Amino acid sequence: MTRDEILARLDRHRDAFASRDPARLAADHTENGTFESQAVGVVVGRPGIQGVYAYWLKAFPDMEFTWREPVIDGDRAAIFWHFRGTVEDAFFGPAHPGGRVEFNGAGEYHFSHDGIVSVKHVFDFTGALVSAGVLKVKPH
């Protein structure tokens, strides 16, 4: 894929996030694509990937990402992003509704003409759980 094609795919994916529609987000992935993160492990296939998006959108209905300019190499892109959202539902355990959660992360995307073949997100999952009130930190 060309750089412009990858940028167009990423713009489409960013628009899908803004729509807050898990089916639309999952449609950007190939039928047997993979989604990987510390939060969910490795999820294979569009229906499972849609479930990941649905879970996060239920926990954070107002979630938003700020994406920095991607680094593109061949059919891969690295994206550094900032997440923010308000907890409204369970988030890997009972959370404190109304709490704000923010963290930085990065994603490695592999593309084909059919869509996103694989994506791997890396972020401070433990920090996100602490911010959401799911984990307690014991003071020193």
C-alpha positions as CSV (number, residue, x, y, z in Angstrom):
1,M,0.0,0.0,0.0
2,T,1.1,3.5,-0.6
3,R,1.6,6.1,2.1
4,D,-1.5,8.0,0.9
5,E,-3.6,4.8,1.0
6,I,-2.5,4.1,4.6
7,L,-3.2,7.7,5.6
8,A,-6.7,7.4,4.1
9,R,-7.3,4.1,6.0
10,L,-6.2,5.8,9.3
11,D,-8.5,8.8,8.6
12,R,-11.4,6.4,8.1
13,H,-10.5,4.6,11.3
14,R,-10.3,7.9,13.2
15,D,-13.7,8.8,11.9
16,A,-15.1,5.4,13.0
17,F,-13.8,6.2,16.5
18,A,-15.7,9.5,16.4
19,S,-18.9,7.6,15.4
20,R,-18.7,5.5,18.6
21,D,-20.0,2.6,16.6
22,P,-18.3,-0.8,17.4
23,A,-19.5,-2.4,14.1
24,R,-18.1,0.5,12.1
25,L,-14.8,0.3,13.9
26,A,-14.5,-3.5,13.4
27,A,-15.4,-3.1,9.7
28,D,-12.0,-1.4,9.3
29,H,-10.3,-4.7,10.2
30,T,-9.9,-7.7,7.9
31,E,-12.2,-10.7,8.5
32,N,-9.5,-12.7,10.3
33,G,-7.5,-9.8,11.6
34,T,-6.0,-9.6,15.0
35,F,-6.2,-7.1,17.8
36,E,-3.7,-7.3,20.7
37,S,-3.2,-5.3,23.9
38,Q,-2.4,-5.9,27.6
39,A,-6.1,-5.5,28.3
40,V,-7.5,-8.3,26.1
41,G,-4.5,-10.4,24.9
42,V,-4.9,-11.4,21.3
43,V,-8.3,-11.3,19.7
44,V,-8.8,-12.9,16.3
45,G,-11.5,-12.1,13.8
46,R,-13.8,-9.2,13.2
47,P,-16.6,-10.3,15.6
48,G,-14.2,-10.5,18.5
49,I,-12.6,-7.2,17.6
50,Q,-16.1,-5.6,17.5
51,G,-16.6,-7.0,21.0
52,V,-13.4,-5.2,22.2
53,Y,-14.6,-1.9,20.8
54,A,-18.1,-2.4,22.3
55,Y,-16.6,-3.1,25.7
56,W,-14.5,0.0,25.8
57,L,-17.3,2.2,24.4
58,K,-19.6,0.9,27.1
59,A,-17.1,1.7,29.8
60,F,-16.2,5.0,28.3
61,P,-19.0,6.3,26.1
62,D,-17.2,9.6,25.7
63,M,-13.8,8.2,24.9
64,E,-11.6,10.1,22.6
65,F,-8.2,9.6,21.1
66,T,-5.7,12.3,20.1
67,W,-3.4,10.8,17.5
68,R,0.0,12.1,16.6
69,E,1.2,12.0,13.0
70,P,1.8,8.3,12.1
71,V,5.2,6.9,11.3
72,I,4.7,4.8,8.2
73,D,7.1,2.1,6.8
74,G,5.8,0.0,4.0
75,D,2.4,-1.5,4.9
76,R,2.9,-0.7,8.6
77,A,2.3,2.4,10.7
78,A,3.1,3.3,14.3
79,I,0.7,5.7,16.0
80,F,1.3,7.4,19.3
81,W,-1.9,8.5,21.0
82,H,-3.5,10.0,24.1
83,F,-6.8,8.4,25.5
84,R,-9.3,10.2,27.7
85,G,-12.7,9.2,28.8
86,T,-15.2,9.2,31.7
87,V,-15.9,5.9,33.4
88,E,-19.6,5.0,33.0
89,D,-19.6,1.2,33.5
90,A,-17.4,-1.7,34.6
91,F,-13.9,-1.6,33.3
92,F,-12.2,-4.9,34.0
93,G,-13.8,-4.9,37.4
94,P,-16.1,-2.5,39.3
95,A,-15.1,1.1,38.5
96,H,-16.0,4.5,39.9
97,P,-18.5,6.0,37.5
98,G,-17.8,9.6,36.7
99,G,-14.0,9.3,37.1
100,R,-11.8,10.7,34.4
101,V,-9.2,8.3,32.9
102,E,-6.3,9.5,30.7
103,F,-3.2,7.7,29.5
104,N,-0.8,7.6,26.6
105,G,-0.1,4.7,24.3
106,A,1.0,3.5,21.0
107,G,-0.3,1.2,18.3
108,E,1.4,-0.8,15.6
109,Y,-0.8,-1.3,12.6
110,H,-0.3,-3.7,9.7
111,F,-2.5,-2.9,6.6
112,S,-3.5,-4.6,3.4
113,H,-5.9,-3.5,0.7
114,D,-8.6,-5.3,2.6
115,G,-8.1,-3.4,5.8
116,I,-6.3,-3.6,9.1
117,V,-4.6,-7.0,9.2
118,S,-3.3,-6.6,12.8
119,V,-3.0,-4.0,15.4
120,K,-1.1,-4.1,18.7
121,H,-1.6,-1.5,21.3
122,V,0.8,-0.8,24.2
123,F,-0.2,1.4,27.2
124,D,-0.1,1.5,30.9
125,F,-3.0,-0.8,31.6
126,T,-2.3,-1.0,35.3
127,G,-2.3,2.8,35.5
128,A,-5.6,2.9,33.6
129,L,-7.2,0.5,36.1
130,V,-5.9,2.6,39.0
131,S,-7.3,5.8,37.4
132,A,-10.7,4.0,36.9
133,G,-10.8,3.0,40.6
134,V,-10.6,-0.7,39.8
135,L,-7.2,-1.2,41.5
136,K,-6.1,0.5,44.7
137,V,-2.5,1.6,45.2
138,K,-1.0,1.1,48.6
139,P,1.0,4.1,49.8
140,H,4.6,3.6,50.8
